[in-house]
Each structure stands twice: as structure tokens, then as C-alpha cells.
């Protein structure tokens, strides 16, 4: 090979490796997220009965979906149960599987209020709610109430103006998929509001205060539709075993509106598919699914005298390059981040921030912990301009990257 041609090839290779990426710049940065070693060390020393609930929350915050599921199952003591083949065949003959997203959008046209819940360790539940925001907005749902938004003296008063969440917007909202839910809602044009209690109460008084806060917001936007994203039991209608009525039931009482209530929690995957709810194992969905019986009625979630109108059956997550495959869907590109040339001690966090947002306090668009020295990692990002930040807690580098 002649010398000019070899030089040209080397230059071409260098350009191909750095296209869309600027030269890394060393910066000072303090991360609010915990590395896996720190979380596991805390668990080993913690003697409280709720230690795995806290570690599941820590894993969820930093976008580690797989370990968040694992630690939540350790907290809950999940066991494996299954139906017989005959029972499985009977269930599958009775119910038809339909797209949860399509069914929710259709049913949302019949009411002015949709209430959907989440498990606080599950970033996928936030990812799903985000996926229905635009369709609901087009149906007139202009207001989004989030239980997770800090309220009262801790309210993020600049959120609507700033258009993106920061580390003090909400304790759960520091998780990237929750941050993206908020960010997407603001970009679409939702009025995003907090409704959590501020009286430091729990149980029945909390449910009442939450419902009254939402009712007060509704009085400011009469004739507009509302989407409420809450946690666990707050989406239940009917008689609650401990609270008399949950937030959804109280809100129905105060407004006279019959909401569409949705449960994402009970039929969601566990860390090991063998531990999944036996009905989820029977249905084995390939996408978020609602079951419809022969009378065209949806399968609800019921518990005693309480219920949610719809139960969503979420599929088992498949992983690619250590990340949930769903991270790379719904408008997100599988984005390779080149770590070659960074002289830094591992493990590191690789974070992506939207260009123009304050990286010192913004919730990242995505975050991934790289445990050992690698040439690259993959983030799930929509098209746009980003600041990529790589940090081990002591040293940090930033560079710009475009996602086309």
C-alpha cells in the first residue's frame, strides 16, 4: 500500500470513530446516583426489614431496571405459582389479547379522567405512560397530575417555565424514564401539576388530601380532561380495605366523573419469569396487553371490594448490550457512545443530557453504569443534540454528541 493511501485510510477511520462527537473535556461534576458497589455495600450493612425496598429504589433511580426488579422481589419474597395446562387452555380460550395502548385510547374517549398507576421501582411503567401521552393529549387530555412531583414548600415552581425536571423536582423523578415522562409532557403542552399531600399524613387522610388537590386543580380547568399518574393502590375504585376509599374513589366521589382506572402493577414481570403472576405466565404477551372476554369486557384488577377497570399485562423484558430492549423503542435510537481514549478508572456512569439543559442539576435523558473498561456503551435517545457525561465520582469528562 502506498504511503498517501495508508494515511488517508487512517484519517478516515479516525473520523468515522468520532463523527458527531466533540473532544472530551475534563470537568468538575457531582453525581447524585449511587454505584452498584455502594448499593450492595449498604444492603450488606443494613439490618432493617425494608432494606431491599430501599436498594430497589436506588437501582431504579440510576436506570438499572434488572437489578431494581431483583431487589424488589427480594423485598417482597415472591414465590413461583402456575396454572395447570387445562386451566391455561381454558383461560386462553375465553380471552382475546388486544393492544393496551390502543384499548386505553379508545376507552379514554368515553370519560374526562384517566388514572394509571405504577410500581415505584419500575421504570417501564413510566415508559408506558409516556407512550400514551400524545394520543391522550390529542383527545383533549391537557392536564397531567403526578403524585411523584414534590409539593408544598418543596414544589418545583420553575418546572413549567424551564421545561425539564431537575434533581429536586421529585424523589422518584430523578429516574431517567420518569424524567423523560415529565419532559415529554411539557414538550407536548400539558399542564403538569403536583397533587401529593402536604400535611404529613398517611392512610385515609392522605387519600382525601390527594383527591381534593386534584379536584381543586380541575376547578381551574373546567371542561378539560385529566390524566393522573399515581403509585400502587391509589388507582383503586370501590371500598379499600384500609382507607375506605383510595384517591381514585374519593376523586370519583368529589367530581361525579367515572374515571378510567388502570393497574400496571399486578401483572408486571418479576426478576425471574418463573416468579411472574401465574396469569401473566398463561397469557405470555408480546406487548402491553389488555384481555377482552367474549362479552367484550376488559379483564379488571380486583381486590376484595376494590377494583381498577383495566389490568395491563406487560411482557417480559429482553435485553440487548445489558439494556432493556424497550429503551430503544418509542422514538428512541440505539445510540453508541464511544469511550475509547478516556483515561478514567471504572466503573463509570455514562449520562446523556439534552444540549441547553443544566447538566449540574438536570435529570439525565438516560444513564448507564459501565462496570469495566470498554470501548463503548449504548443509550436510548431520541434524535437531537446531547452532552454526554462520563464520571466515576472523582473524575468526570464531557463531550457533545448528535443523534441523527
C-alpha positions as CSV (number, residue, x, y, z in Angstrom):
1,X,0.0,0.0,0.0
2,X,1.4,3.4,-0.9
3,X,2.0,6.0,1.9
4,X,-0.6,8.6,0.9
5,X,-3.3,6.0,0.6
6,X,-2.5,4.5,4.1
7,X,-2.6,8.0,5.6
8,X,-5.9,8.6,4.1
9,X,-7.3,5.3,5.5
10,X,-6.1,6.1,9.0
11,X,-7.7,9.6,8.8
12,X,-10.9,8.1,7.6
13,X,-11.0,5.6,10.4
14,X,-10.4,8.3,13.0
15,X,-13.2,10.5,11.5
16,X,-15.6,7.5,11.5
17,X,-14.9,6.9,15.2
18,X,-15.6,10.5,16.3
19,X,-18.3,11.7,13.9
20,X,-20.9,13.6,15.8
21,X,-18.7,13.7,18.9
22,X,-16.5,16.5,20.2
23,X,-13.2,16.2,22.1
24,X,-13.8,15.1,25.7
25,X,-13.3,17.9,28.2
26,X,-12.4,17.3,31.9
27,X,-14.9,18.9,34.3
28,X,-15.9,19.0,37.9
29,X,-19.2,17.1,38.4
30,X,-21.0,15.6,41.4
31,X,-23.3,12.7,40.7
32,X,-26.5,12.2,42.8
33,X,-26.6,8.5,41.7
34,X,-25.1,5.5,43.6
35,X,-22.8,3.0,42.0
36,X,-23.8,-0.7,42.3
37,X,-20.9,-1.4,44.8
38,X,-22.2,1.3,47.1
39,X,-25.8,0.0,46.9
40,X,-24.7,-3.6,47.6
41,X,-22.5,-2.4,50.4
42,X,-25.3,-0.5,52.0
43,X,-27.6,-3.6,51.8
44,X,-25.0,-5.8,53.4
45,X,-24.7,-3.5,56.4
46,X,-28.4,-2.6,56.7
47,X,-30.4,-4.5,59.3
48,X,-33.8,-3.0,58.7
49,X,-36.7,-5.1,57.2
50,X,-37.2,-2.7,54.3
51,X,-33.6,-2.6,53.2
52,X,-34.3,-4.3,49.8
53,X,-37.1,-1.8,49.1
54,X,-34.6,1.0,49.5
55,X,-32.0,-0.7,47.4
56,X,-34.6,-1.4,44.7
57,X,-35.3,2.3,44.7
58,X,-31.6,3.2,44.4
59,X,-31.2,0.8,41.5
60,X,-34.3,2.2,39.8
61,X,-33.1,5.8,40.2
62,X,-30.0,5.1,38.2
63,X,-31.9,3.3,35.4
64,X,-30.7,-0.3,36.4
65,X,-34.1,-1.9,35.6
66,X,-32.9,-5.5,36.0
67,X,-31.4,-5.1,39.5
68,X,-34.4,-2.9,40.6
69,X,-36.6,-5.9,39.8
70,X,-34.3,-8.3,41.6
71,X,-34.1,-6.3,44.8
72,X,-37.8,-5.6,44.8
73,X,-38.5,-9.4,44.6
74,X,-36.1,-9.9,47.5
75,X,-38.1,-7.4,49.5
76,X,-41.5,-9.0,48.6
77,X,-40.5,-12.6,49.0
78,X,-42.0,-13.7,45.7
79,X,-42.7,-17.4,45.1
80,X,-43.5,-19.3,41.9
81,X,-47.0,-20.4,41.1
82,X,-48.5,-21.8,37.8
83,X,-51.9,-22.9,36.4
84,X,-52.3,-26.4,35.1
85,X,-52.3,-26.9,31.3
86,X,-56.1,-27.4,31.3
87,X,-56.5,-24.1,33.2
88,X,-54.1,-22.3,30.8
89,X,-56.1,-23.6,27.8
90,X,-59.4,-22.5,29.3
91,X,-58.1,-19.0,30.0
92,X,-56.7,-18.6,26.5
93,X,-60.0,-19.8,25.0
94,X,-62.0,-17.2,27.0
95,X,-60.0,-14.1,26.5
96,X,-58.7,-12.2,23.4
97,X,-55.4,-10.2,23.7
98,X,-55.5,-6.6,22.4
99,X,-53.0,-3.8,22.5
100,X,-53.2,-2.0,25.8
101,X,-52.3,1.3,24.2
102,X,-55.0,1.1,21.6
103,X,-57.6,0.0,24.1
104,X,-56.8,2.8,26.5
105,X,-57.0,5.4,23.8
106,X,-60.4,4.1,22.7
107,X,-61.8,3.9,26.2
108,X,-60.4,7.3,27.2
109,X,-62.8,8.9,24.7
110,X,-65.7,7.9,27.0
111,X,-64.6,9.9,30.1
112,X,-62.8,13.1,31.2
113,X,-60.3,11.4,33.6
114,X,-57.8,8.6,33.2
115,X,-55.9,7.3,36.3
116,X,-53.0,5.0,35.8
117,X,-50.7,3.6,38.5
118,X,-47.0,2.5,38.7
119,X,-44.8,0.4,40.9
120,X,-42.2,2.9,42.2
121,X,-39.3,0.5,41.3
122,X,-40.4,0.1,37.7
123,X,-39.1,2.5,35.0
124,X,-41.1,0.5,32.4
125,X,-44.4,1.7,33.9
126,X,-43.3,5.3,33.4
127,X,-42.1,4.4,29.9
128,X,-45.5,3.1,29.0
129,X,-47.4,6.1,30.4
130,X,-45.1,8.3,28.3
131,X,-46.1,6.3,25.2
132,X,-49.7,7.3,25.6
133,X,-49.2,11.0,26.3
134,X,-49.5,12.4,22.8
135,X,-52.6,10.3,21.9
136,X,-54.4,11.3,25.0
137,X,-53.4,15.0,24.5
138,X,-55.0,14.8,21.0
139,X,-58.2,13.6,22.7
140,X,-58.3,16.7,24.9
141,X,-56.3,15.5,28.0
142,X,-54.4,18.7,28.6
143,X,-53.6,18.2,32.3
144,X,-51.2,15.7,33.9
145,X,-51.2,15.2,37.6
146,X,-48.1,13.4,39.1
147,X,-48.0,12.0,42.6
148,X,-44.2,12.0,42.4
149,X,-43.9,15.7,42.0
150,X,-42.6,17.4,45.1
151,X,-45.3,19.6,46.6
152,X,-45.9,22.4,49.1
153,X,-42.6,24.0,50.2
154,X,-40.7,21.7,48.0
155,X,-42.7,22.4,44.8
156,X,-40.5,23.0,41.7
157,X,-42.1,26.3,40.8
158,X,-40.0,26.8,37.7
159,X,-40.8,23.4,36.1
160,X,-43.4,24.7,33.6
161,X,-41.1,27.6,32.6
162,X,-37.9,25.6,32.5
163,X,-39.4,22.6,30.5
164,X,-37.3,19.9,32.1
165,X,-37.0,18.3,35.5
166,X,-34.1,18.7,37.9
167,X,-32.9,16.7,40.9
168,X,-35.3,18.3,43.3
169,X,-38.4,18.1,41.1
170,X,-39.4,14.8,42.8
171,X,-37.7,12.0,44.6
172,X,-38.7,9.3,42.0
173,X,-38.4,11.7,39.1
174,X,-34.6,11.6,39.2
175,X,-35.0,8.2,37.4
176,X,-34.4,9.0,33.7
177,X,-37.6,7.4,32.3
178,X,-39.7,9.3,34.8
179,X,-37.7,12.5,33.9
180,X,-38.5,11.8,30.3
181,X,-42.2,11.3,31.0
182,X,-42.2,14.8,32.6
183,X,-40.1,16.3,29.8
184,X,-42.3,14.8,27.1
185,X,-45.5,16.1,28.7
186,X,-44.1,19.6,28.9
187,X,-42.9,19.5,25.3
188,X,-46.4,18.3,24.2
189,X,-48.1,21.1,26.1
190,X,-49.6,19.5,29.2
191,X,-50.3,21.5,32.3
192,X,-48.2,19.3,34.7
193,X,-49.2,19.7,38.3
194,X,-48.4,18.2,41.8
195,X,-51.1,16.8,44.0
196,X,-49.3,15.0,46.8
197,X,-50.4,15.7,50.3
198,X,-48.5,18.4,52.2
199,X,-49.9,17.8,55.7
200,X,-47.6,14.9,56.5
201,X,-50.5,12.4,56.8
202,X,-51.0,8.9,55.6
203,X,-53.8,6.4,55.1
204,X,-57.3,7.7,54.7
205,X,-56.3,11.4,55.3
206,X,-53.7,11.2,52.5
207,X,-56.1,9.8,50.0
208,X,-58.6,12.6,50.8
209,X,-56.0,15.3,50.5
210,X,-54.6,14.0,47.2
211,X,-58.1,13.8,45.8
212,X,-59.0,17.3,47.0
213,X,-55.8,18.7,45.5
214,X,-56.7,17.2,42.1
215,X,-60.3,18.5,42.4
216,X,-59.0,22.0,43.1
217,X,-56.8,21.8,40.0
218,X,-59.8,20.6,38.0
219,X,-61.8,23.6,39.1
220,X,-59.2,25.8,37.4
221,X,-59.5,24.0,34.1
222,X,-63.2,23.2,33.9
223,X,-64.3,21.1,30.9
224,X,-60.7,19.9,30.3
225,X,-59.6,16.3,30.6
226,X,-57.2,15.0,33.2
227,X,-54.6,12.2,33.2
228,X,-53.4,11.2,36.7
229,X,-50.2,9.0,37.2
230,X,-50.1,7.6,40.7
231,X,-48.5,4.8,42.7
232,X,-49.8,1.3,43.5
233,X,-53.3,1.3,45.3
234,X,-54.2,4.9,44.7
235,X,-55.8,4.0,41.4
236,X,-58.4,1.8,43.1
237,X,-62.1,2.5,43.0
238,X,-64.7,1.0,45.4
239,X,-64.1,0.1,49.0
240,X,-60.5,-0.1,50.1
241,X,-59.6,-2.4,52.9
242,X,-57.6,0.1,54.9
243,X,-58.5,3.6,53.6
244,X,-62.3,3.2,53.0
245,X,-61.7,4.8,49.6
246,X,-58.4,5.3,47.7
247,X,-57.6,8.6,45.9
248,X,-59.4,7.4,42.7
249,X,-62.5,6.5,44.7
250,X,-62.5,9.8,46.5
251,X,-62.0,11.8,43.3
252,X,-64.9,10.0,41.7
253,X,-67.0,10.9,44.7
254,X,-66.0,14.6,44.6
255,X,-66.3,15.1,40.8
256,X,-69.1,12.8,39.8
257,X,-66.8,11.6,37.0
258,X,-66.4,7.9,36.4
259,X,-62.7,7.6,35.7
260,X,-60.9,5.0,33.5
261,X,-58.7,3.4,36.1
262,X,-55.7,1.3,35.0
263,X,-53.5,-1.1,37.0
264,X,-50.0,-1.7,35.6
265,X,-48.5,-3.3,38.7
266,X,-50.1,-6.7,39.5
267,X,-49.4,-8.3,36.1
268,X,-45.9,-6.9,35.5
269,X,-42.8,-9.1,35.2
270,X,-40.6,-10.2,38.1
271,X,-36.8,-10.5,38.0
272,X,-37.2,-14.2,37.1
273,X,-40.1,-15.1,34.7
274,X,-40.7,-18.2,36.8
275,X,-41.8,-15.8,39.6
276,X,-44.3,-14.0,37.4
277,X,-48.0,-13.9,38.3
278,X,-49.4,-17.2,37.0
279,X,-52.0,-15.4,34.8
280,X,-49.2,-13.4,33.2
281,X,-47.4,-16.7,32.5
282,X,-50.5,-18.1,30.9
283,X,-51.1,-15.0,28.7
284,X,-47.4,-14.6,27.8
285,X,-47.9,-11.2,26.0
286,X,-45.6,-9.8,23.4
287,X,-46.6,-6.2,24.0
288,X,-48.5,-4.3,26.7
289,X,-51.8,-6.2,26.6
290,X,-55.4,-6.0,27.8
291,X,-57.6,-9.1,27.9
292,X,-61.1,-8.9,26.5
293,X,-63.7,-11.5,27.2
294,X,-66.5,-12.9,25.0
295,X,-68.8,-10.1,26.1
296,X,-66.2,-7.5,25.0
297,X,-65.4,-6.6,28.6
298,X,-61.8,-5.9,29.8
299,X,-60.2,-8.1,32.5
300,X,-60.0,-5.8,35.6
301,X,-57.8,-5.8,38.6
302,X,-59.9,-6.6,41.7
303,X,-59.0,-6.9,45.3
304,X,-61.9,-7.5,47.7
305,X,-64.5,-4.7,47.1
306,X,-61.9,-2.5,45.3
307,X,-61.0,-2.5,41.6
308,X,-59.3,-0.8,38.7
309,X,-61.2,-1.0,35.3
310,X,-58.3,-2.4,33.3
311,X,-55.3,-4.6,34.2
312,X,-52.3,-4.3,31.8
313,X,-50.3,-7.4,31.2
314,X,-46.7,-6.3,30.4
315,X,-44.3,-8.6,28.5
316,X,-41.0,-10.0,29.8
317,X,-38.1,-7.7,29.0
318,X,-35.5,-8.8,26.6
319,X,-32.0,-7.3,27.0
320,X,-29.5,-6.0,24.4
321,X,-26.0,-4.9,25.4
322,X,-27.1,-5.0,29.0
323,X,-30.0,-2.6,28.4
324,X,-33.8,-3.4,28.2
325,X,-34.7,-3.6,24.5
326,X,-37.7,-1.3,25.1
327,X,-35.3,1.5,26.0
328,X,-34.6,1.6,22.2
329,X,-38.2,1.9,21.1
330,X,-41.0,4.6,21.0
331,X,-38.8,7.1,19.2
332,X,-35.5,6.3,21.0
333,X,-32.5,5.4,18.9
334,X,-29.9,2.8,20.0
335,X,-27.1,5.2,20.5
336,X,-23.5,4.1,20.7
337,X,-21.3,6.2,23.0
338,X,-17.6,5.8,22.2
339,X,-15.5,5.6,25.4
340,X,-12.2,5.0,23.6
341,X,-9.4,7.3,24.7
342,X,-10.9,8.2,28.1
343,X,-8.3,7.8,30.7
344,X,-10.6,7.1,33.6
345,X,-11.0,4.5,36.3
346,X,-14.0,2.2,36.1
347,X,-16.8,1.7,37.0
348,X,-18.3,4.9,35.4
349,X,-21.7,6.4,34.8
350,X,-22.4,7.4,31.2
351,X,-25.2,10.1,31.2
352,X,-26.8,11.9,28.4
353,X,-28.3,15.4,28.8
354,X,-30.1,17.5,26.3
355,X,-28.0,20.3,25.0
356,X,-29.1,23.5,26.7
357,X,-30.1,21.9,29.9
358,X,-28.0,22.5,33.1
359,X,-26.1,19.2,33.5
360,X,-25.3,20.0,37.1
361,X,-28.9,19.5,38.2
362,X,-31.0,18.2,35.2
363,X,-32.4,14.7,35.3
364,X,-30.4,12.9,32.5
365,X,-32.2,11.5,29.5
366,X,-30.5,8.2,30.0
367,X,-27.9,6.8,32.3
368,X,-25.9,3.5,32.3
369,X,-23.3,2.2,34.6
370,X,-20.3,0.7,32.8
371,X,-18.6,-1.7,35.2
372,X,-15.3,-2.3,33.4
373,X,-13.2,-0.7,30.8
374,X,-15.0,-0.9,27.4
375,X,-14.7,0.9,24.1
376,X,-18.4,1.8,24.0
377,X,-21.9,1.5,25.6
378,X,-25.4,2.1,24.4
379,X,-28.0,4.6,25.4
380,X,-31.6,5.0,24.3
381,X,-32.1,8.6,23.0
382,X,-34.4,10.4,20.6
383,X,-32.9,12.5,17.7
384,X,-31.2,15.6,19.0
385,X,-28.0,17.2,20.4
386,X,-26.6,15.9,23.7
387,X,-24.0,16.4,26.2
388,X,-22.5,13.1,27.2
389,X,-21.0,13.0,30.7
390,X,-18.8,10.2,31.9
391,X,-18.0,10.1,35.7
392,X,-16.6,7.7,38.3
393,X,-17.5,10.1,41.1
394,X,-13.9,11.5,41.3
395,X,-13.1,12.4,37.7
396,X,-15.5,13.5,35.0
397,X,-15.5,14.2,31.3
398,X,-18.0,15.7,29.0
399,X,-18.3,15.8,25.2
400,X,-21.1,16.6,22.7
401,X,-22.8,14.0,20.6
402,X,-25.5,14.3,17.9
403,X,-28.2,11.6,17.5
404,X,-29.4,11.6,13.9
